[in-house]
C-alpha cells in the first residue's frame, strides 16, 4: 500500500512506496520470465527453478491453496511448497511474481476432479475419466499487486461539509 503522511490540510500519498503483498518465502526484485514464455517451450524449463510473472486466472475458492495462470490455450497450476502458505480467495486478475520449480506431470483423475470441485466446476469434474497432462509450478514465494479494493482509499461515506 502507498505510504501516507498527513500535513495541516491534506494527505500526501507516496506512490513510490512498496505495493506488493507477499506470501511464503521472499521474492526479491529482479528479472522475471513471463508465464507465456515458459509455457511456449515447457520441456526446456522442466525441473528448473524459475522466477515467473503473470496474471492469476483462477484460485481455489476453499482455501487459496492453488491458483492457475493461462497463456493462450495453455494453463499452469501453481501450488505452494509444503502447503505452507495460501493466497487470497479473490485474487483473480491480479499480477503475481513468484519463485519456484516448474514441471510437466500427469495428474491423476481424482486430483483433477478435486481441483475442479475446488473451483466450483462440479459438472466438469463429473466428466473427468482420464489423467491430465499439466504444467505445474510449486512456488516457494509469491508476491502480488494489491487488488483494486486495497489500492484505492476507502470511502467512508462521510460528508466533507
C-alpha positions in Angstrom: 0.0 0.0 0.0 1.1 3.5 -0.6 2.6 5.3 2.4 0.6 8.3 3.6 1.6 11.4 5.6 -0.8 14.0 6.9 0.0 17.7 6.6 -2.1 20.5 8.0 -4.8 20.4 5.4 -4.2 17.3 3.2 -2.9 13.8 3.0 0.2 13.2 0.8 0.4 9.8 -0.7 3.9 8.4 -1.6 3.2 6.3 -4.7 6.8 5.1 -4.7 6.2 3.0 -1.5 6.1 -0.8 -1.9 2.7 -2.1 -3.2 3.3 -5.8 -3.3 1.6 -8.3 -0.9 3.9 -11.2 0.0 3.1 -14.8 0.7 5.5 -17.6 1.6 9.3 -17.0 1.2 10.9 -13.8 0.0 10.6 -12.8 -3.7 13.2 -10.2 -4.5 13.3 -7.6 -7.2 15.0 -8.6 -10.5 14.2 -10.3 -13.8 11.0 -12.4 -14.1 10.1 -14.6 -17.1 6.5 -14.2 -18.4 4.4 -17.4 -17.8 3.6 -17.4 -21.6 7.3 -17.8 -22.5 7.7 -20.8 -20.2 4.5 -22.5 -21.5 5.6 -21.9 -25.1 8.6 -24.2 -24.6 7.7 -26.1 -21.4 10.0 -29.0 -21.9 13.1 -26.7 -21.8 12.1 -25.4 -18.4 11.1 -28.8 -16.9 12.6 -29.3 -13.4 14.1 -25.8 -13.2 13.8 -23.2 -10.5 12.4 -20.1 -12.2 11.3 -16.6 -11.4 7.9 -16.2 -13.2 5.3 -13.4 -13.6 1.8 -13.3 -15.0 -1.8 -12.8 -14.0 -3.9 -15.1 -11.9 -6.7 -16.7 -13.9 -8.5 -18.6 -11.1 -7.9 -19.6 -7.5 -9.0 -22.3 -5.1 -12.3 -20.9 -3.6 -12.0 -23.1 -0.5 -8.6 -22.1 1.0 -6.5 -20.3 -1.6 -4.2 -23.3 -1.8 -3.6 -23.2 -5.6 -4.1 -20.8 -8.5 -3.9 -21.1 -12.2 -2.3 -18.9 -14.8 -3.0 -19.0 -18.6 -1.2 -18.2 -21.8 -3.5 -18.8 -24.9 -4.7 -22.4 -24.7 -2.1 -23.5 -22.1 -2.8 -23.4 -18.4 -0.4 -23.8 -15.5 -1.4 -24.8 -11.9 0.5 -23.1 -9.1 0.7 -24.8 -5.7 2.6 -23.7 -2.7 5.6 -25.5 -1.2 4.7 -27.9 1.6 1.2 -26.5 1.7 2.9 -23.8 3.7 1.0 -20.7 2.6 -2.1 -19.6 0.7 -3.2 -16.7 -1.4 -6.4 -14.5 -1.2 -9.6 -16.2 -2.4 -10.4 -13.2 -4.6 -7.1 -12.7 -6.4 -8.2 -13.4 -10.0 -6.8 -11.0 -12.5 -4.0 -9.8 -10.2 -0.4 -9.7 -11.3 1.9 -12.0 -9.5 5.7 -12.6 -9.4 6.9 -15.9 -7.9 9.9 -18.1 -7.3 9.7 -21.9 -7.5 10.1 -25.0 -9.6 8.4 -25.7 -12.9 7.4 -29.2 -14.1 5.2 -31.1 -16.5 3.3 -34.0 -15.0 0.4 -36.4 -15.4 -2.2 -35.5 -12.8 -4.4 -38.5 -11.6 -8.1 -38.5 -12.2 -9.0 -38.0 -8.5 -6.7 -35.0 -8.2 -8.1 -33.4 -11.5 -11.6 -33.8 -10.1 -10.6 -32.3 -6.7 -9.2 -29.2 -8.4 -12.3 -28.7 -10.5 -14.5 -29.2 -7.4 -12.5 -26.6 -5.5 -13.0 -24.2 -8.4 -16.8 -24.8 -8.3 -16.8 -26.7 -11.6 -18.9 -29.7 -10.4 -20.3 -30.7 -13.8 -16.9 -30.6 -15.5 -15.4 -32.7 -12.6 -18.1 -35.4 -13.1 -16.9 -35.8 -16.7 -13.2 -36.5 -15.9 -12.2 -40.1 -16.7 -8.5 -39.9 -17.6 -5.4 -38.4 -16.1 -4.5 -34.9 -17.4 -1.1 -33.7 -18.6 -0.5 -30.5 -16.7 2.0 -27.7 -16.3 2.7 -27.2 -12.6 4.7 -24.7 -10.6 5.5 -25.2 -6.9 6.1 -21.8 -5.5 8.3 -21.1 -2.6 7.3 -17.5 -2.5 4.7 -15.2 -4.2 4.2 -11.5 -4.3 1.1 -10.0 -5.7 0.0 -6.5 -6.7 -2.8 -5.4 -4.4 -6.4 -5.7 -5.6 -8.5 -2.6 -6.5 -10.0 -2.6 -3.1 -6.6 -2.5 -1.4 -5.1 0.1 -3.8 -8.0 2.6 -3.6 -8.6 4.6 -0.5 -11.7 3.5 1.4 -14.8 5.7 1.0 -16.2 6.1 4.5 -19.4 7.7 3.0 -18.9 10.8 5.2 -19.6 14.4 4.2 -16.9 17.0 3.8 -19.2 19.7 5.0 
